[in-house]
């Protein structure tokens, strides 16, 4: 009989494995290092007519020495849940899969190669003219059904966030974990929730939390981060401990404003509402899951 701890572990593992559908073929994927990793054999099978994906992979490695040379750097053997139980299978993240696709001569892979070329060209354009990145971001949100007012707030929030992280970088904050902690301190002071708790409140998993915030939530997020940046500059705070205290102070300004609004309006600012369940996106979400 499976004990409770093992049963829970298996449930979590199964929950982290998903099936993606491409060209009516299954692409198995799993979470590893907090990002999606895809079964390489499944991708090759979907993009070629090969009846033996493993053999096909060996052939493309022979044709592409550089791919073969870097194979161990971006391919990991991960445990994948299959009908026959857990099996170790070669997987790659999105970047690795794109690299492999570039070496597939099949006509089915050509649309991906053209798309990759277009994306690369667009990124070069954005480096030369940063305003293009903002325009494309606005168009992307618009295509997803967000209102113009919401988009303006979201874009302003992105700009404020960048200003804050630039200040942190200039003040000796250089580790991803430190950025995560400082962000959590602002969020706790502003909303009474860490970002991870906030996601749970909204029923999100890997989605971007701010893409699912209401107008007011975005406004108070901006206030917390703008206040933190202003205090850091005026106090000339240096190093992680000093900036952690500033993060609390900046978040508290937003938190006090939020509480004052809640008293006057009689309504909580923190909402369980998320963009995933809005009526205009149900069809879009369903199509993405197919």
Backbone bond lengths (Angstrom), bond angles and torsions (degrees), N, CA, C in turn:
res aa  C-N    CA-C-N  psi(-1)  N-CA   C-N-CA  omega(-1)  CA-C   N-CA-C  phi
1 X - - - 1.466 - - 1.534 109.72 -
2 X 1.335 116.90 133.51 1.465 121.31 -178.88 1.521 109.67 -74.02
3 X 1.343 116.82 127.92 1.458 118.10 179.33 1.525 109.81 -73.49
4 X 1.327 115.67 165.47 1.462 121.78 -172.67 1.526 112.06 -62.05
5 X 1.335 117.48 -40.04 1.462 120.72 -178.28 1.527 110.87 -64.02
6 X 1.353 116.42 -43.75 1.458 120.22 179.76 1.518 110.53 -66.70
7 X 1.327 116.41 -38.58 1.455 120.70 -179.75 1.521 110.55 -63.06
8 X 1.342 116.16 -42.83 1.458 120.40 178.41 1.520 111.00 -63.99
9 X 1.344 116.36 -40.48 1.456 120.67 179.03 1.514 111.33 -62.03
10 X 1.327 116.34 -42.03 1.461 120.47 -179.90 1.519 110.89 -66.06
11 X 1.341 117.00 -38.78 1.463 120.95 179.38 1.516 110.53 -62.64
12 X 1.349 116.36 -41.38 1.458 120.29 179.65 1.526 110.67 -65.80
13 X 1.345 115.96 -38.80 1.454 119.79 -178.62 1.522 110.75 -67.13
14 X 1.326 116.52 -42.96 1.450 120.90 179.28 1.525 110.15 -64.33
15 X 1.337 115.84 -38.97 1.468 120.53 -178.91 1.518 111.54 -65.62
16 X 1.356 117.40 -26.81 1.461 120.43 -177.81 1.523 112.71 -85.53
17 X 1.334 116.99 -4.43 1.461 121.14 179.00 1.511 109.14 -103.53
18 X 1.326 116.80 130.90 1.449 121.29 -176.86 1.518 109.87 -130.25
19 X 1.315 116.26 161.58 1.446 122.52 176.11 1.525 108.42 -111.81
20 X 1.319 116.68 122.29 1.457 121.25 172.97 1.528 107.55 -99.09
21 X 1.304 116.50 146.71 1.460 120.58 -179.10 1.520 109.11 -112.77
22 X 1.332 116.22 123.74 1.452 120.80 176.83 1.517 108.30 -136.94
23 X 1.348 115.71 127.78 1.461 121.15 -177.84 1.526 110.65 51.43
24 X 1.329 115.32 39.48 1.459 123.96 177.64 1.535 112.34 63.72
25 X 1.329 116.16 21.48 1.462 120.75 176.71 1.515 109.39 -121.34
26 X 1.314 115.90 147.29 1.464 120.74 -176.67 1.526 110.81 -81.64
27 X 1.317 115.13 134.58 1.462 122.42 173.26 1.521 106.74 -117.85
28 X 1.311 116.89 107.16 1.460 119.01 -179.49 1.532 109.90 -75.90
29 X 1.324 115.43 142.01 1.457 120.46 -179.72 1.514 109.51 -145.53
30 X 1.327 115.36 158.37 1.451 120.29 -179.57 1.521 109.86 -148.50
31 X 1.306 116.71 159.28 1.467 121.42 178.17 1.524 109.44 -84.23
32 X 1.327 115.86 128.48 1.468 121.90 175.86 1.519 107.26 -144.24
33 X 1.324 117.23 128.50 1.470 121.33 -177.01 1.521 111.34 53.45
34 X 1.330 114.92 38.94 1.465 122.80 174.87 1.532 113.48 63.52
35 X 1.334 117.46 30.38 1.462 121.43 173.57 1.521 108.88 -148.90
36 X 1.335 116.01 160.74 1.457 120.56 -179.56 1.527 110.85 -75.05
37 X 1.335 115.30 135.30 1.461 122.54 172.19 1.527 107.50 -122.37
38 X 1.345 116.56 136.59 1.451 122.39 -172.27 1.524 110.82 -111.39
39 X 1.335 116.39 145.60 1.461 121.25 177.79 1.525 108.18 -71.79
40 X 1.322 116.10 118.48 1.464 121.41 -174.06 1.520 111.68 -62.82
41 X 1.319 117.44 -41.06 1.473 120.51 179.68 1.524 111.08 -58.01
42 X 1.336 116.97 -39.19 1.464 120.27 -179.12 1.525 111.17 -66.39
43 X 1.341 116.33 -40.11 1.465 120.52 179.60 1.524 109.96 -65.05
44 X 1.331 116.43 -45.23 1.465 120.85 -179.96 1.527 110.66 -63.06
45 X 1.322 116.85 -41.81 1.467 120.78 179.20 1.525 111.35 -62.42
46 X 1.342 116.15 -35.76 1.467 120.26 -178.48 1.524 112.11 -74.34
47 X 1.334 116.77 -27.19 1.457 120.49 -174.47 1.528 114.03 -102.61
48 X 1.312 116.67 -1.22 1.466 120.12 -179.73 1.523 109.09 -135.19
49 X 1.307 115.00 172.55 1.467 120.51 175.86 1.525 111.09 -100.88
50 X 1.311 116.17 14.57 1.459 120.23 -176.38 1.527 111.41 -69.29
51 X 1.319 115.29 135.13 1.461 120.15 175.44 1.505 111.56 -86.67
52 X 1.340 116.57 -6.30 1.464 121.65 -179.38 1.530 108.46 -135.05
53 X 1.330 116.94 82.71 1.477 120.52 -177.27 1.525 113.49 -56.82
54 X 1.331 117.53 -36.51 1.463 119.75 -179.48 1.524 110.68 -61.52
55 X 1.326 116.24 -44.68 1.461 120.48 178.89 1.521 110.83 -65.88
56 X 1.322 115.78 -37.84 1.464 120.86 179.64 1.528 110.07 -63.13
57 X 1.333 116.73 -41.54 1.469 121.07 178.90 1.518 110.66 -61.19
58 X 1.328 116.98 -40.70 1.463 120.45 178.51 1.532 110.73 -62.92
59 X 1.333 116.34 -37.83 1.456 120.23 -179.05 1.529 111.67 -68.05
60 X 1.354 117.26 -41.55 1.462 117.66 -179.70 1.530 110.45 -69.58
61 X 1.323 118.32 -29.01 1.463 120.87 175.65 1.525 110.57 -68.78
62 X 1.348 116.83 -34.72 1.464 120.32 176.94 1.527 111.11 -69.18
63 X 1.343 115.82 -36.56 1.461 120.32 -179.75 1.529 112.06 -74.47
64 X 1.333 116.30 -25.55 1.462 121.19 -174.56 1.539 109.14 -123.50
65 X 1.329 117.94 86.74 1.477 121.44 -177.22 1.526 113.14 -56.95
66 X 1.345 116.44 -36.10 1.464 119.43 -179.49 1.526 110.97 -66.48
67 X 1.331 116.47 -37.36 1.464 120.42 175.91 1.520 110.33 -63.10
68 X 1.335 115.53 -45.78 1.467 120.42 179.79 1.526 111.26 -62.59
69 X 1.338 115.43 -38.86 1.462 120.38 -179.01 1.525 112.03 -64.35
70 X 1.342 115.95 -39.36 1.468 119.23 -177.62 1.518 114.31 -94.48
71 X 1.327 116.86 4.63 1.468 122.01 -173.77 1.532 112.15 -53.38
72 X 1.326 116.20 -49.08 1.473 119.51 -175.00 1.521 111.85 -68.41
73 X 1.331 116.95 -15.43 1.462 119.59 -178.58 1.518 112.87 -80.35
74 X 1.350 117.20 -28.55 1.466 118.15 -177.89 1.524 114.21 -123.85
75 X 1.337 116.74 5.21 1.464 120.30 176.61 1.523 109.20 -114.96
76 X 1.326 116.46 126.41 1.465 122.11 177.86 1.521 109.73 -121.32
77 X 1.317 115.79 146.23 1.464 120.32 173.66 1.523 107.69 -88.73
78 X 1.322 115.43 114.84 1.462 120.89 -177.02 1.522 109.95 -119.83
79 X 1.317 116.11 153.67 1.459 121.61 178.49 1.527 109.47 -78.98
80 X 1.312 115.89 122.42 1.454 122.25 -179.30 1.526 109.31 -117.45
81 X 1.318 116.54 134.79 1.457 121.43 176.93 1.528 108.90 -75.32
82 X 1.314 117.16 120.27 1.465 122.32 177.74 1.525 109.05 -125.17
83 X 1.322 115.27 175.40 1.471 119.34 178.13 1.518 111.13 -61.04
84 X 1.328 116.84 -27.36 1.459 120.60 179.87 1.514 113.69 -93.55
85 X 1.330 117.06 10.44 1.457 120.74 -179.89 1.523 111.26 106.96
86 X 1.324 116.70 -167.61 1.462 121.50 -179.09 1.523 109.94 -76.71
87 X 1.351 115.23 130.10 1.456 119.99 179.76 1.521 109.76 -133.91
88 X 1.328 116.12 142.84 1.446 120.61 174.74 1.523 109.57 -77.98
89 X 1.329 117.35 123.52 1.456 121.06 -178.28 1.523 109.85 -134.50
90 X 1.329 115.84 146.74 1.461 120.33 178.48 1.525 109.97 -69.20
91 X 1.335 115.97 126.31 1.465 121.64 -177.90 1.528 109.69 -132.17
92 X 1.313 115.06 156.36 1.462 121.00 175.65 1.520 108.65 -140.29
93 X 1.340 115.62 152.47 1.464 119.06 176.01 1.522 109.24 -78.86
94 X 1.318 117.11 -175.72 1.457 120.30 -175.34 1.528 111.92 -58.80
95 X 1.326 117.01 -44.00 1.465 120.17 179.80 1.523 111.05 -61.52
96 X 1.333 116.34 -43.37 1.457 120.49 179.65 1.518 112.45 -64.97
97 X 1.330 116.10 -41.23 1.468 120.37 178.91 1.525 110.41 -62.40
98 X 1.336 117.30 -41.66 1.461 120.65 177.92 1.528 110.94 -61.40
99 X 1.324 115.93 -39.54 1.481 119.36 178.86 1.523 110.39 -63.69
100 X 1.313 117.45 -41.09 1.468 121.37 179.53 1.530 110.45 -66.32
101 X 1.327 116.11 -42.64 1.467 120.84 -179.53 1.530 110.74 -58.71
102 X 1.323 116.41 -35.85 1.461 120.28 -179.82 1.527 112.06 -61.10
103 X 1.334 117.06 -23.42 1.461 121.25 -177.96 1.525 113.05 -98.42
104 X 1.326 117.38 3.43 1.466 120.76 179.64 1.527 109.06 -92.51
105 X 1.348 119.22 117.62 1.464 121.45 -177.90 1.526 114.43 -80.72
106 X 1.323 117.73 -2.55 1.459 120.62 -177.58 1.528 111.93 -62.20
107 X 1.342 118.24 139.86 1.471 121.25 176.46 1.526 112.75 -56.04
108 X 1.327 117.09 -28.14 1.459 120.03 -179.89 1.521 112.04 -66.29
109 X 1.328 116.52 -21.95 1.465 120.25 -179.08 1.523 111.97 -86.88
110 X 1.331 117.58 -13.60 1.462 121.00 -175.86 1.527 113.63 -60.01
111 X 1.360 119.67 -41.89 1.476 118.43 177.49 1.519 112.78 -57.66
112 X 1.347 117.36 -36.36 1.457 120.49 178.37 1.524 110.81 -67.88
113 X 1.327 116.00 -41.01 1.464 119.38 -179.33 1.527 111.00 -64.33
114 X 1.329 115.81 -40.85 1.469 119.48 177.99 1.515 110.73 -64.91
115 X 1.327 115.65 -39.91 1.466 119.94 178.55 1.525 110.73 -64.02
116 X 1.338 117.13 -43.22 1.462 120.85 178.99 1.528 110.71 -62.10
117 X 1.324 115.73 -40.60 1.464 119.58 178.76 1.524 110.61 -63.77
118 X 1.333 116.54 -41.26 1.456 120.30 179.92 1.521 111.42 -65.57
119 X 1.353 116.03 -42.85 1.465 120.13 179.05 1.529 110.60 -62.29
120 X 1.334 116.07 -43.34 1.462 119.60 178.17 1.511 112.05 -60.81
121 X 1.320 116.55 -42.20 1.464 121.32 178.49 1.525 111.13 -64.06
122 X 1.340 115.73 -41.25 1.464 119.51 179.67 1.518 111.44 -64.44
123 X 1.332 117.25 -36.97 1.466 119.98 179.52 1.522 110.55 -66.19
124 X 1.330 116.65 -38.28 1.467 119.93 177.31 1.525 109.94 -64.27
125 X 1.336 116.03 -41.01 1.465 120.08 177.57 1.533 110.53 -60.43
126 X 1.327 116.55 -41.61 1.464 121.25 -177.33 1.523 111.81 -67.80
127 X 1.331 116.44 -31.59 1.468 119.76 176.36 1.528 109.49 -66.64
128 X 1.336 115.48 -40.93 1.460 120.10 179.79 1.527 111.89 -73.48
129 X 1.354 116.95 -32.99 1.459 121.59 -178.99 1.535 108.77 -138.07
130 X 1.340 118.22 87.45 1.465 121.85 -176.25 1.524 114.55 -55.11
131 X 1.340 116.72 -24.60 1.458 119.54 -179.64 1.526 111.55 -62.66
132 X 1.332 116.73 -27.43 1.464 120.54 178.20 1.519 111.42 -62.76
133 X 1.339 116.95 -36.81 1.463 120.74 179.48 1.522 110.33 -62.41
134 X 1.336 116.13 -41.20 1.462 120.33 178.87 1.523 110.48 -65.33
135 X 1.319 117.19 -41.94 1.462 120.95 179.68 1.523 111.26 -62.71
136 X 1.325 115.98 -41.61 1.466 119.93 -179.32 1.523 111.26 -69.98
137 X 1.327 116.32 -36.56 1.459 119.49 177.15 1.521 110.31 -64.66
138 X 1.333 115.82 -42.88 1.467 120.23 178.42 1.531 110.58 -61.55
139 X 1.318 116.75 -42.53 1.468 121.19 -179.80 1.528 110.95 -65.40
140 X 1.325 116.69 -36.62 1.464 120.85 179.49 1.522 111.00 -64.83
141 X 1.338 116.53 -46.91 1.467 119.87 178.42 1.529 110.93 -64.03
142 X 1.326 115.66 -38.75 1.461 120.38 179.13 1.523 110.63 -61.51
143 X 1.335 115.95 -42.12 1.463 120.81 179.72 1.523 112.14 -64.59
144 X 1.333 115.88 -26.85 1.467 119.86 179.14 1.520 112.15 -83.74
145 X 1.328 117.27 -5.34 1.457 120.15 175.11 1.512 116.05 100.76
146 X 1.338 117.97 6.56 1.457 119.92 178.17 1.527 110.48 -70.97
147 X 1.325 116.26 148.98 1.462 120.58 179.22 1.526 110.28 -75.14
148 X 1.326 116.42 158.21 1.462 121.05 179.56 1.527 111.31 -61.13
149 X 1.339 117.01 -41.11 1.467 120.95 -179.89 1.522 110.82 -62.18
150 X 1.345 116.24 -43.25 1.466 120.14 179.93 1.524 109.77 -64.64
151 X 1.330 116.61 -43.07 1.466 120.96 -178.30 1.525 110.81 -59.90
152 X 1.333 116.71 -42.64 1.464 119.90 179.73 1.525 111.05 -61.62
153 X 1.316 116.55 -41.67 1.469 119.89 178.11 1.529 110.79 -65.52
154 X 1.327 115.64 -42.56 1.470 119.55 -179.01 1.520 110.79 -62.71
155 X 1.327 116.95 -44.12 1.460 120.03 -179.69 1.520 111.67 -66.78
156 X 1.335 115.73 -37.81 1.464 118.63 176.82 1.522 110.12 -65.38
157 X 1.327 115.66 -38.35 1.461 119.95 177.47 1.520 112.14 -62.69
158 X 1.328 116.84 -38.13 1.466 120.96 177.44 1.523 110.28 -63.26
159 X 1.332 116.03 -42.28 1.466 120.40 -179.82 1.534 110.87 -64.44
160 X 1.331 116.58 -42.83 1.470 120.37 179.19 1.517 110.77 -64.57
161 X 1.334 116.17 -40.33 1.463 120.85 178.26 1.534 110.69 -61.45
162 X 1.322 116.91 -42.08 1.460 120.59 179.13 1.525 111.44 -64.88
163 X 1.332 116.28 -39.28 1.465 119.95 177.67 1.524 110.48 -62.43
164 X 1.332 116.16 -40.37 1.463 120.33 -179.98 1.527 111.02 -67.21
165 X 1.321 117.55 -47.76 1.467 119.74 -178.33 1.528 111.27 -65.46
166 X 1.339 116.93 -31.81 1.470 119.40 174.48 1.529 110.22 -62.33
167 X 1.335 116.89 -42.72 1.459 120.99 177.83 1.527 111.11 -63.65
168 X 1.325 115.97 -43.22 1.470 119.30 178.11 1.530 110.57 -59.42
169 X 1.327 115.81 -44.05 1.460 120.18 -178.98 1.529 110.45 -61.88
170 X 1.315 116.26 -40.48 1.463 120.40 -179.75 1.523 112.14 -71.08
171 X 1.330 116.26 -16.55 1.465 120.59 -176.27 1.528 112.66 -107.87
172 X 1.333 114.95 21.69 1.466 119.40 171.36 1.516 115.81 92.14
173 X 1.324 117.07 9.72 1.467 119.75 176.66 1.526 107.47 -92.17
174 X 1.327 117.43 113.32 1.459 119.38 -174.49 1.526 114.59 -136.58
175 X 1.318 117.16 4.43 1.460 119.80 179.45 1.534 109.98 -108.27
176 X 1.335 117.04 135.55 1.468 119.77 179.18 1.528 113.39 -52.70
177 X 1.326 116.64 -37.68 1.462 120.20 -179.59 1.517 110.97 -64.93
178 X 1.333 117.53 -35.51 1.459 120.86 179.22 1.532 110.53 -66.79
179 X 1.336 116.30 -41.57 1.469 119.63 176.30 1.528 110.37 -60.54
180 X 1.326 115.58 -40.91 1.461 120.96 -179.62 1.528 111.04 -63.45
181 X 1.326 116.39 -43.78 1.472 120.90 -179.36 1.525 110.66 -66.05
182 X 1.325 117.10 -45.40 1.464 120.61 -179.34 1.530 110.97 -62.52
183 X 1.326 116.03 -41.48 1.464 120.35 177.75 1.521 110.69 -62.72
184 X 1.321 116.22 -40.32 1.467 121.03 179.26 1.523 111.07 -65.02
185 X 1.332 117.29 -37.05 1.469 120.96 179.68 1.532 110.48 -65.09
186 X 1.332 116.36 -42.30 1.470 119.61 177.67 1.523 110.02 -62.60
187 X 1.316 116.47 -45.67 1.465 121.81 -177.99 1.526 111.64 -62.86
188 X 1.338 116.33 -43.57 1.479 119.94 -179.80 1.521 110.79 -62.25
189 X 1.332 115.57 -42.68 1.465 119.35 -178.93 1.528 111.71 -71.34
190 X 1.326 116.52 -33.63 1.460 120.08 -177.01 1.522 112.93 -81.56
191 X 1.340 116.46 -40.12 1.465 120.50 -172.72 1.525 114.91 -121.34
192 X 1.350 116.66 -9.33 1.464 119.20 -175.83 1.508 112.26 78.14
193 X 1.342 117.65 13.01 1.461 122.75 -178.82 1.523 110.43 -139.75
194 X 1.326 116.52 140.50 1.453 119.28 170.04 1.530 107.45 -75.42
195 X 1.332 118.88 162.46 1.468 119.75 177.85 1.522 113.22 -55.32
196 X 1.334 118.27 -39.08 1.470 120.45 179.89 1.526 110.98 -66.73
197 X 1.336 117.40 -39.77 1.467 120.79 177.09 1.533 110.36 -68.06
198 X 1.323 115.13 -35.98 1.470 120.92 179.31 1.532 109.96 -62.84
199 X 1.339 115.81 -41.54 1.462 120.45 178.58 1.522 110.92 -62.52
200 X 1.323 115.73 -42.12 1.466 119.52 178.90 1.523 110.04 -62.31
201 X 1.328 115.99 -39.70 1.460 120.76 179.32 1.524 111.09 -59.69
202 X 1.330 116.25 -36.03 1.459 120.88 -178.23 1.531 113.26 -93.34
203 X 1.322 116.16 -0.02 1.456 119.08 179.40 1.521 113.25 73.51
204 X 1.335 117.22 29.97 1.454 121.91 -179.61 1.509 110.49 -100.30
205 X 1.319 116.39 160.64 1.457 120.48 176.02 1.530 109.00 -121.89
206 X 1.340 117.07 -84.11 1.467 120.29 -178.69 1.524 112.65 -99.59
207 X 1.313 117.29 1.15 1.458 120.41 -178.68 1.531 111.24 -68.84
208 X 1.328 115.61 156.81 1.453 120.75 176.69 1.529 108.81 -71.91
209 X 1.329 117.10 120.87 1.462 121.94 -175.80 1.531 111.31 -57.86
210 X 1.311 118.04 -44.77 1.467 120.55 -173.70 1.529 111.94 -69.74
211 X 1.316 116.78 -23.21 1.462 119.03 175.32 1.528 111.59 -71.28
212 X 1.324 116.75 -7.41 1.464 121.55 -179.12 1.523 112.37 -120.61
213 X 1.322 115.88 16.40 1.456 120.06 177.83 1.528 110.91 -88.65
214 X 1.312 115.75 151.43 1.460 121.14 173.33 1.523 109.02 -76.91
215 X 1.313 116.98 172.63 1.464 120.91 178.31 1.525 111.76 -55.11
216 X 1.347 116.72 -47.93 1.467 119.93 -177.98 1.520 111.63 -65.54
217 X 1.318 117.10 -38.76 1.460 119.31 178.51 1.525 110.64 -63.01
218 X 1.308 116.98 -40.67 1.463 120.25 176.90 1.528 111.36 -63.16
219 X 1.334 115.94 -41.85 1.467 120.60 -179.05 1.523 111.13 -61.53
220 X 1.331 117.40 -45.45 1.465 119.56 -178.95 1.525 111.63 -73.05
221 X 1.323 117.81 -28.18 1.471 120.61 173.28 1.521 109.52 -63.64
222 X 1.339 115.54 -45.19 1.462 120.07 178.37 1.516 111.40 -62.43
223 X 1.324 116.41 -42.56 1.462 120.60 -179.09 1.522 110.31 -61.36
224 X 1.337 117.18 -43.58 1.462 120.91 180.00 1.517 112.06 -62.24
225 X 1.330 116.80 -43.38 1.461 119.81 -176.75 1.521 111.67 -77.66
226 X 1.330 117.06 -36.65 1.466 119.29 176.97 1.530 110.55 -65.54
227 X 1.328 116.55 -39.63 1.466 120.93 178.94 1.525 110.41 -65.53
228 X 1.324 116.37 -41.44 1.467 121.07 179.27 1.524 110.28 -61.25
229 X 1.329 116.79 -44.69 1.466 120.49 179.51 1.531 110.60 -62.43
230 X 1.339 116.40 -44.52 1.460 120.43 -177.76 1.529 111.34 -62.94
231 X 1.319 116.91 -42.76 1.472 120.73 179.68 1.525 110.27 -66.47
232 X 1.329 116.88 -42.12 1.467 120.85 -179.55 1.521 110.60 -60.25
233 X 1.340 116.46 -41.22 1.467 120.63 -179.74 1.527 110.51 -68.02
234 X 1.332 116.20 -46.78 1.466 119.84 -177.00 1.517 113.19 -68.26
235 X 1.330 116.29 -33.66 1.467 120.25 178.51 1.526 112.45 -88.70
236 X 1.357 115.51 -11.01 1.463 121.08 -175.78 1.534 110.52 52.50
237 X 1.327 115.33 46.20 1.467 120.43 -178.17 1.520 110.29 -67.37
238 X 1.331 115.64 135.23 1.459 121.75 -178.86 1.530 109.72 -125.88
239 X 1.317 115.05 139.78 1.458 119.80 176.57 1.521 112.66 85.38
240 X 1.325 114.48 168.05 1.461 120.18 -174.42 1.534 113.66 -68.66
241 X 1.333 120.24 -49.34 1.473 119.55 -177.59 1.530 113.29 -57.38
242 X 1.333 115.92 -43.95 1.474 119.38 -179.18 1.522 111.06 -65.55
243 X 1.316 117.03 -40.88 1.462 120.28 -179.26 1.526 112.52 -74.40
244 X 1.310 116.51 -23.72 1.465 119.20 174.62 1.526 109.77 -67.49
245 X 1.334 116.73 -41.74 1.462 120.64 177.39 1.520 110.66 -65.00
246 X 1.340 116.26 -39.49 1.462 120.35 178.29 1.532 110.59 -64.93
247 X 1.323 116.88 -37.28 1.466 120.78 178.75 1.526 110.78 -61.12
248 X 1.314 115.66 -40.32 1.469 120.04 177.36 1.534 109.76 -64.59
249 X 1.333 116.01 -44.00 1.467 119.91 -179.16 1.530 111.41 -64.24
250 X 1.322 117.07 -43.45 1.463 120.36 179.60 1.515 111.82 -66.02
251 X 1.331 115.85 -42.23 1.456 119.90 178.02 1.514 112.47 -65.30
252 X 1.341 116.22 -33.73 1.458 120.74 -179.90 1.525 111.72 -65.62
253 X 1.329 116.41 -35.42 1.472 119.42 176.50 1.520 109.76 -58.98
254 X 1.335 116.86 -45.60 1.467 120.80 178.10 1.521 110.74 -67.55
255 X 1.341 115.57 -37.75 1.470 119.63 -179.98 1.514 112.25 -64.49
256 X 1.324 116.68 -42.16 1.470 120.36 178.63 1.531 110.81 -64.33
257 X 1.339 115.91 -40.61 1.466 119.83 178.75 1.528 110.58 -65.77
258 X 1.316 115.81 -40.07 1.474 119.85 178.48 1.523 110.94 -61.93
259 X 1.321 116.33 -46.70 1.465 120.46 -178.89 1.525 111.04 -62.76
260 X 1.327 116.22 -39.05 1.471 119.65 179.11 1.522 110.47 -63.55
261 X 1.305 116.67 -41.23 1.459 120.58 178.43 1.526 111.12 -65.40
262 X 1.315 116.43 -41.30 1.461 120.29 -179.19 1.526 111.28 -63.40
263 X 1.344 116.37 -36.90 1.472 119.92 178.30 1.531 110.02 -66.43
264 X 1.320 116.09 -44.89 1.465 120.12 -177.67 1.531 112.38 -71.08
265 X 1.343 116.85 -37.49 1.469 119.97 -175.18 1.522 112.71 -90.63
266 X 1.335 115.69 -22.31 1.458 119.49 -177.49 1.523 113.14 74.07
267 X 1.331 115.49 18.74 1.469 119.43 -178.14 1.522 109.88 -136.24
268 X 1.331 116.58 138.99 1.451 121.91 179.33 1.527 110.75 -71.55
269 X 1.328 115.32 142.64 1.458 120.15 177.38 1.526 110.96 -78.47
270 X 1.329 115.98 -44.14 1.465 120.10 179.47 1.524 109.06 -66.09
271 X 1.317 115.16 124.47 1.459 120.69 -174.33 1.524 111.19 -123.51
272 X 1.324 115.90 147.15 1.464 120.50 174.24 1.521 111.30 -78.73
273 X 1.322 116.09 -7.90 1.459 120.64 -179.49 1.522 110.84 -59.78
274 X 1.308 116.27 134.50 1.450 119.93 172.55 1.518 110.18 -138.58
275 X 1.298 114.70 158.17 1.455 119.75 -172.23 1.530 112.51 -68.30
276 X 1.317 116.83 -20.10 1.458 120.94 -177.46 1.526 112.54 -63.36
277 X 1.325 117.17 -29.50 1.460 119.43 -172.94 1.522 112.96 -104.71
278 X 1.332 117.61 7.03 1.451 118.14 177.55 1.517 109.38 -70.51
279 X 1.317 118.28 142.44 1.466 121.86 -174.92 1.524 114.22 -53.99
280 X 1.340 117.74 -39.35 1.453 119.93 -175.03 1.519 112.68 -69.28
281 X 1.353 117.15 -11.51 1.464 118.46 -177.45 1.518 114.23 -110.14
282 X 1.323 118.39 -1.81 1.457 119.92 -178.13 1.526 111.50 -59.77
283 X 1.333 116.68 -42.84 1.461 120.04 -179.94 1.521 110.91 -66.81
284 X 1.356 116.34 -41.13 1.448 120.90 179.54 1.512 111.27 -62.15
285 X 1.340 116.40 -45.70 1.465 121.21 -179.58 1.523 110.35 -63.69
286 X 1.333 116.40 -42.30 1.466 120.33 179.67 1.516 110.96 -61.43
287 X 1.336 116.98 -40.40 1.460 120.31 -178.99 1.508 111.24 -68.36
288 X 1.344 117.38 -33.63 1.457 121.04 179.57 1.519 111.54 -70.30
289 X 1.323 117.14 -27.46 1.465 120.47 -178.09 1.533 112.63 -82.49
290 X 1.340 116.19 -16.81 1.461 119.23 -178.28 1.525 110.97 -74.66
